[in-house]
Amino acid sequence: MIFFSTQSSSQVIGGVEILSPTGLAILTIGIFFTVGVPLTMILKGKKD
């Protein structure tokens, strides 16, 4: 990836609307991985 820092490239081009189906899917997957996976590892972790 190449990044340029000019006045015209400081604007965000594209993106996903958060309330669209794609945005909600990305949000759900993100919450699952940041909360669900660590919580599962803590609760069902290695038992001695």
N, C-alpha and C positions, 0 to 999 in steps of 0.2 A: 504494500500500500504506500502511496505517496501522498503526503499532506502538504498543502500550500496554505500559507497564512497571508491572505490578501483581504481587502475589504469585501469583495464580492463573494469569496468563499466562506465568509463567516456566517452566512445564512444557511439554515438547515434546509436541505432539499430532500423531499420524500418523507419517509417515516410512516408509522402506523398509528391510526386513530385508536385511542385506548378503548373506546366503547364499541368498536367493530368486532366481529367474530374472531378475526385474526388477533387483534389486540387482547381480547379476553383470553384467548387460548395461550398466548405468550405469558400473560400475567398469571394464569393458573399454573402453568408449568414452572414458572419462576418461584411462585409461592410453595409449590410442592417440593422443589429441590432445596429451597433455603430453610424450610421448616420441617417438612415431612421426612426427608431422608435422615437428617441428624437426629430427629426425635425417634425414628424407628431404630437407628443404631444405638441410641441410649437405652430405649426400653427393651429391645430384643438383642442386646449385646451379648458378648461372650460370657457364658455361664461356666463357672468352675465346678 
